[in-house]
Amino acid sequence: MISEIPKKISSFIFIILNCSVYLYAQLPGWVLIKDLDGNAYHIDKQGKIWTSGKPEYKYKAVSLSGIDFYLNHGLDLIKNHHITEGLNILQSILAMPAGNDRIYRAQWKASDAVAKLKKREGPRYMRHIEKAPLLVYRTENAVVIENCITHYRLKSPFDTVILRTSLRKRHDYLYHGILAGLRFGAEEKSRKMKKDSFDALLSVDSEKFKSTISSIEELTGHWRIILTDDIYERKELFRDRYRVINKIDHHGYPAFSGYEGYLAKGRLGCIVRIIFNEGAHDRYAKPLLEIIENMQY
């Protein structure tokens, strides 16, 4: 009989845990909110915001329209020991231009939380940054991506979704890569598109070397060794000491076009590529090229 008591207690706890989400959603006086970014959360009678407290995405552009959710979600994630994910959201809020009182107030709270976390985590703090180094936020007319460990910044005028990232690190060398999807349509149209449907792909392979890159020729030579023979025809559009931009085309099947850029500064170097269907070239060529032209360290 005694041996059955723990089993009954265990079963009771299991039932409570499984019902908690349902009860949470049904608490009297709580209001379910869905903001313009598609985020869902609850507000209780005292006006406190309650989020899931669980990671819901790897990267998503924080914005003014969803600032209440992003701030509280970041704080809740840290409270629930999802430190890397929560810290990344708060850092993205801190990277936003503070041109609005709501953003300023959110940044004040985020700054306080990050300072406490940094003090508490000590040497572990930088490991959290390295696991999720991309700060992603939306301004009025662009999605901005900043890399905290390889220190580039780019702006996209399109709906931009981070699809995949990778990190390699060894003594005096660091590599970070991203693949992102771009959608050309209006924001509402973009929401209606399939989750994995994109009009263009953006990749950035960025590195931090042991020594200073002497010239752009050194960086392009480095990548020629890595890529060996590839499928692209190239036409050089721009070159200076620390930047090269090429138009690239693939005339096989499937046919596509794009742009390729090499950037170097000090010990930092990267190659960025954007590829898209040939039919999109006339209408979207200029803003796509400007993503690479305006990219900076």
Secondary structure in CASP SS format (residue, H / E / C, confidence):
PFRMAT SS
TARGET T0000
AUTHOR 0000-0000-0000
METHOD secondary structure of the structure
MODEL  1
M C 1.00
I C 1.00
S C 1.00
E H 1.00
I H 1.00
P H 1.00
K H 1.00
K H 1.00
I H 1.00
S H 1.00
S H 1.00
F H 1.00
I H 1.00
F H 1.00
I H 1.00
I H 1.00
L H 1.00
N H 1.00
C H 1.00
S H 1.00
V H 1.00
Y H 1.00
L H 1.00
Y H 1.00
A H 1.00
Q H 1.00
L C 1.00
P C 1.00
G C 1.00
W C 1.00
V E 1.00
L E 1.00
I E 1.00
K E 1.00
D C 1.00
L C 1.00
D C 1.00
G C 1.00
N C 1.00
A E 1.00
Y E 1.00
H E 1.00
I E 1.00
D C 1.00
K C 1.00
Q C 1.00
G C 1.00
K C 1.00
I E 1.00
W E 1.00
T C 1.00
S C 1.00
G C 1.00
K C 1.00
P C 1.00
E C 1.00
Y C 1.00
K C 1.00
Y C 1.00
K C 1.00
A C 1.00
V E 1.00
S C 1.00
L H 1.00
S H 1.00
G H 1.00
I H 1.00
D H 1.00
F H 1.00
Y H 1.00
L H 1.00
N H 1.00
H H 1.00
G H 1.00
L H 1.00
D H 1.00
L H 1.00
I H 1.00
K H 1.00
N C 1.00
H C 1.00
H C 1.00
I H 1.00
T H 1.00
E H 1.00
G H 1.00
L H 1.00
N H 1.00
I H 1.00
L H 1.00
Q H 1.00
S H 1.00
I H 1.00
L H 1.00
A H 1.00
M C 1.00
P C 1.00
A C 1.00
G C 1.00
N C 1.00
D H 1.00
R H 1.00
I H 1.00
Y H 1.00
R H 1.00
A H 1.00
Q H 1.00
W H 1.00
K H 1.00
A H 1.00
S H 1.00
D H 1.00
A H 1.00
V H 1.00
A H 1.00
K H 1.00
L H 1.00
K H 1.00
K H 1.00
R H 1.00
E H 1.00
G C 1.00
P C 1.00
R H 1.00
Y H 1.00
M H 1.00
R H 1.00
H H 1.00
I H 1.00
E H 1.00
K H 1.00
A C 1.00
P C 1.00
L E 1.00
L E 1.00
V E 1.00
Y E 1.00
R E 1.00
T C 1.00
E C 1.00
N C 1.00
A C 1.00
V E 1.00
V E 1.00
I E 1.00
E E 1.00
N E 1.00
C C 1.00
I C 1.00
T C 1.00
H C 1.00
Y C 1.00
R E 1.00
L E 1.00
K E 1.00
S E 1.00
P C 1.00
F C 1.00
D E 1.00
T E 1.00
V E 1.00
I E 1.00
L E 1.00
R E 1.00
T E 1.00
S E 1.00
L E 1.00
R E 1.00
K E 1.00
R E 1.00
H C 1.00
D C 1.00
Y E 1.00
L E 1.00
Y E 1.00
H E 1.00
G E 1.00
I E 1.00
L E 1.00
A E 1.00
G E 1.00
L E 1.00
R E 1.00
F C 1.00
G C 1.00
A C 1.00
E H 1.00
E H 1.00
K H 1.00
S H 1.00
R H 1.00
K H 1.00
M C 1.00
K C 1.00
K C 1.00
D C 1.00
S C 1.00
F C 1.00
D C 1.00
A E 1.00
L E 1.00
L E 1.00
S E 1.00
V E 1.00
D E 1.00
S E 1.00
E E 1.00
K E 1.00
F C 1.00
K C 1.00
S C 1.00
T C 1.00
I C 1.00
S C 1.00
S C 1.00
I H 1.00
E H 1.00
E H 1.00
L H 1.00
T H 1.00
G H 1.00
H H 1.00
W H 1.00
R H 1.00
I H 1.00
I H 1.00
L H 1.00
T C 1.00
D C 1.00
D C 1.00
I C 1.00
Y C 1.00
E E 1.00
R E 1.00
K E 1.00
E E 1.00
L E 1.00
F E 1.00
R E 1.00
D E 1.00
R C 1.00
Y C 1.00
R E 1.00
V E 1.00
I E 1.00
N E 1.00
K E 1.00
I E 1.00
D E 1.00
H E 1.00
H C 1.00
G C 1.00
Y C 1.00
P C 1.00
A C 1.00
F E 1.00
S E 1.00
G E 1.00
Y E 1.00
E E 1.00
G E 1.00
Y E 1.00
L E 1.00
A E 1.00
K E 1.00
G C 1.00
R C 1.00
L E 1.00
G E 1.00
C E 1.00
I E 1.00
V E 1.00
R E 1.00
I E 1.00
I E 1.00
F E 1.00
N E 1.00
E H 1.00
G H 1.00
A H 1.00
H H 1.00
D H 1.00
R H 1.00
Y H 1.00
A H 1.00
K H 1.00
P H 1.00
L H 1.00
L H 1.00
E H 1.00
I H 1.00
I H 1.00
E H 1.00
N C 1.00
M C 1.00
Q E 1.00
Y C 1.00
END
